[in-house]
Amino acid sequence: MENKIPLEPSHFYHIYNHANGFDNFFNDRYDYQNFLNGYIKYIVPICDTFAYCFMPNHFHFFVQIKPEPELFKTLRTIEATPKIGSETISYRFSHYFNSYAQHYNKKYKRRGSLFRSGFKRKQVDTNEYFIHLVHYIHSNPVKDKYVNKIEQWEFSSYNPLLNNTNTFLNKTTVFEYFKDIENFRLVHQNVFDTAALNGRNQPFEGLRPLEGLE
């Protein structure tokens, strides 16, 4: 059984998962929008979001769990509860995914698990990782040959980050890590280097360290 890392307040995580077997869990525009609506309902109140991408058979989120005082406002059910546990945070994500799966199964008259067992998570603990992960998430549609350019994929955070419109995305923090919006654009014009996520390529120097990490 996989030993999953806990989700802790103020920490940064890459959250992702894949559809079960050879299934897809997005078949039309409504499915993508419904998944995003559920995210806004269940996860936005407990996380800052830096990037996301929805592919036909998998998804990615890059988030920072909110500090414990803010989580209490959303998740506390008993006044005497001394702290917000990792299980409580994980349950919020599980509830989100289960809610979508139930709706999807009803819509397509299917049974069984929609997602692979449990959602995956990796902790993000360096400023280089922050940069590379945002680039990696946005590059998925190009890597999988759905589009030729990152901006052509509708179901990711790339265009909402650049558009001058209100969004739940934490634009300020993203552009601070990329130094500015122009460098953000420049980085995304390059082909993503898979080695970067493994720490073998770290060209971004002088960036501030991730906040909220112990």
C-alpha positions as CSV (number, residue, x, y, z in Angstrom):
1,M,0.0,0.0,0.0
2,E,1.3,3.4,-0.9
3,N,2.6,5.5,2.0
4,K,1.3,9.0,1.1
5,I,2.8,12.1,2.6
6,P,0.4,14.2,4.8
7,L,-1.1,17.4,3.7
8,E,-0.1,20.1,6.2
9,P,-1.1,23.7,6.6
10,S,1.0,26.3,4.8
11,H,2.9,23.6,2.7
12,F,3.1,23.5,-1.1
13,Y,1.9,20.4,-3.0
14,H,1.6,19.0,-6.5
15,I,-1.8,17.1,-6.5
16,Y,-2.5,14.8,-9.4
17,N,-4.3,11.6,-10.4
18,H,-5.2,9.5,-13.5
19,A,-8.4,7.9,-14.6
20,N,-9.0,4.3,-13.8
21,G,-7.9,1.8,-16.4
22,F,-8.3,3.2,-20.0
23,D,-11.2,5.5,-19.0
24,N,-11.4,9.2,-19.5
25,F,-13.1,11.4,-16.9
26,F,-13.6,14.4,-19.2
27,N,-15.6,13.8,-22.4
28,D,-17.0,17.2,-23.2
29,R,-16.8,20.9,-22.1
30,Y,-19.4,20.4,-19.5
31,D,-17.3,17.8,-17.7
32,Y,-14.3,20.1,-17.6
33,Q,-16.4,23.0,-16.3
34,N,-18.1,20.8,-13.7
35,F,-14.7,19.6,-12.4
36,L,-13.5,23.2,-12.1
37,N,-16.7,24.3,-10.4
38,G,-16.3,21.5,-7.8
39,Y,-12.7,22.7,-7.3
40,I,-13.8,26.2,-6.6
41,K,-16.5,24.9,-4.2
42,Y,-14.4,22.5,-2.2
43,I,-10.7,23.3,-2.6
44,V,-10.4,27.1,-3.2
45,P,-11.5,27.8,0.4
46,I,-8.6,25.8,1.8
47,C,-5.8,26.4,-0.7
48,D,-4.0,29.0,-2.7
49,T,-3.8,27.8,-6.3
50,F,-0.8,28.5,-8.6
51,A,-1.5,26.2,-11.5
52,Y,-3.8,23.5,-12.9
53,C,-4.3,21.5,-16.0
54,F,-7.1,19.1,-16.9
55,M,-6.4,16.4,-19.5
56,P,-8.9,13.9,-20.8
57,N,-7.6,11.1,-18.5
58,H,-5.6,13.0,-15.8
59,F,-5.3,16.3,-14.0
60,H,-2.7,18.4,-12.1
61,F,-3.0,21.0,-9.4
62,F,-0.3,23.1,-7.7
63,V,-1.5,24.4,-4.4
64,Q,-0.4,25.8,-1.0
65,I,-2.6,24.7,1.9
66,K,-3.8,27.7,3.7
67,P,-2.4,28.5,7.2
68,E,-4.1,26.8,10.1
69,P,-6.0,29.9,11.4
70,E,-7.7,30.3,7.9
71,L,-8.4,26.5,7.8
72,F,-10.2,26.7,11.1
73,K,-12.7,29.1,9.5
74,T,-13.6,26.6,6.9
75,L,-13.0,23.2,8.4
76,R,-13.5,23.4,12.1
77,T,-16.6,21.5,13.3
78,I,-15.9,21.3,17.1
79,E,-14.9,24.5,19.0
80,A,-12.5,22.5,21.2
81,T,-10.5,21.1,18.2
82,P,-6.9,22.2,18.9
83,K,-5.6,21.9,15.3
84,I,-6.5,20.9,11.8
85,G,-5.2,17.4,11.1
86,S,-3.9,16.2,7.8
87,E,-6.8,13.7,7.5
88,T,-9.3,16.6,7.6
89,I,-7.5,18.3,4.7
90,S,-7.2,15.1,2.7
91,Y,-10.9,14.4,3.3
92,R,-11.8,17.7,1.7
93,F,-10.0,16.7,-1.5
94,S,-11.5,13.2,-1.4
95,H,-15.0,14.6,-1.0
96,Y,-14.3,16.8,-4.1
97,F,-13.2,13.9,-6.2
98,N,-16.0,11.6,-5.0
99,S,-18.6,14.3,-5.7
100,Y,-17.4,14.6,-9.3
101,A,-17.2,10.8,-9.8
102,Q,-20.8,10.3,-8.6
103,H,-22.0,13.0,-11.0
104,Y,-19.9,11.6,-13.9
105,N,-21.1,8.0,-13.3
106,K,-24.7,9.1,-13.2
107,K,-24.3,11.1,-16.4
108,Y,-22.7,8.3,-18.4
109,K,-24.6,5.5,-16.6
110,R,-21.4,3.8,-15.5
111,R,-20.3,2.0,-12.3
112,G,-17.1,1.6,-10.4
113,S,-14.2,3.7,-9.5
114,L,-13.5,6.7,-11.8
115,F,-10.1,7.6,-10.4
116,R,-7.1,5.4,-9.6
117,S,-7.0,4.5,-5.9
118,G,-6.4,7.7,-3.9
119,F,-5.1,11.0,-5.2
120,K,-1.3,11.5,-5.5
121,R,0.6,14.3,-3.9
122,K,4.2,15.5,-3.8
123,Q,5.6,18.2,-1.6
124,V,7.2,21.2,-3.3
125,D,10.1,22.5,-1.2
126,T,12.3,24.7,-3.4
127,N,11.9,27.8,-5.4
128,E,13.3,26.1,-8.5
129,Y,10.7,23.3,-8.1
130,F,8.0,26.0,-8.0
131,I,9.1,27.4,-11.4
132,H,9.5,24.0,-13.0
133,L,6.3,22.6,-11.7
134,V,4.2,25.5,-13.1
135,H,5.9,25.1,-16.5
136,Y,5.5,21.3,-16.4
137,I,1.7,21.5,-15.6
138,H,1.0,24.0,-18.4
139,S,3.2,21.9,-20.8
140,N,1.1,18.7,-20.4
141,P,-1.2,19.3,-23.4
142,V,1.9,19.9,-25.7
143,K,3.8,17.0,-24.3
144,D,0.8,14.7,-25.0
145,K,0.4,16.2,-28.4
146,Y,-3.1,17.6,-28.0
147,V,-1.9,21.1,-29.1
148,N,1.2,22.6,-30.5
149,K,1.4,25.6,-28.1
150,I,0.6,25.9,-24.4
151,E,-1.9,28.8,-24.9
152,Q,-4.0,26.6,-27.3
153,W,-5.2,24.4,-24.5
154,E,-8.4,25.7,-22.9
155,F,-8.5,23.7,-19.8
156,S,-5.4,24.9,-17.9
157,S,-4.5,27.9,-15.8
158,Y,-2.1,29.4,-18.3
159,N,-4.5,31.7,-20.1
160,P,-6.4,32.7,-16.9
161,L,-3.1,33.7,-15.3
162,L,-2.4,36.1,-18.2
163,N,-5.9,37.4,-18.7
164,N,-6.8,40.7,-17.0
165,T,-9.8,39.1,-15.3
166,N,-10.7,38.0,-11.8
167,T,-9.7,34.5,-10.9
168,F,-9.1,32.3,-7.8
169,L,-5.5,31.8,-9.0
170,N,-2.8,33.5,-7.0
171,K,-1.3,35.5,-9.8
172,T,0.8,37.7,-7.7
173,T,2.8,34.9,-6.2
174,V,3.2,33.1,-9.5
175,F,4.7,36.1,-11.2
176,E,6.9,36.9,-8.2
177,Y,8.5,33.5,-8.5
178,F,9.0,34.0,-12.3
179,K,10.3,37.5,-11.5
180,D,7.7,39.1,-13.7
181,I,4.9,38.4,-16.2
182,E,7.3,38.7,-19.2
183,N,9.6,36.1,-17.8
184,F,6.6,33.9,-17.2
185,R,5.7,34.2,-20.9
186,L,9.3,33.6,-21.9
187,V,9.8,30.5,-19.9
188,H,6.6,29.0,-21.3
189,Q,7.7,29.5,-24.8
190,N,10.5,27.0,-24.2
191,V,10.0,23.2,-24.5
192,F,9.7,21.8,-21.0
193,D,12.8,19.9,-19.8
194,T,11.8,16.8,-17.8
195,A,15.1,16.8,-16.0
196,A,14.1,20.1,-14.4
197,L,11.5,18.4,-12.1
198,N,14.2,16.0,-10.9
199,G,16.5,18.8,-9.8
200,R,19.1,18.3,-12.5
201,N,18.5,21.6,-14.1
202,Q,18.1,24.7,-12.0
203,P,18.7,27.8,-14.0
204,F,16.6,30.2,-11.8
205,E,18.8,31.9,-9.3
206,G,18.1,34.8,-6.9
207,L,14.5,33.8,-6.3
208,R,13.1,34.0,-2.8
209,P,12.6,30.7,-1.0
210,L,9.2,29.1,-0.6
211,E,7.4,30.6,2.4
212,G,5.5,28.5,5.0
213,L,7.9,25.6,5.0
214,E,9.5,24.4,8.2
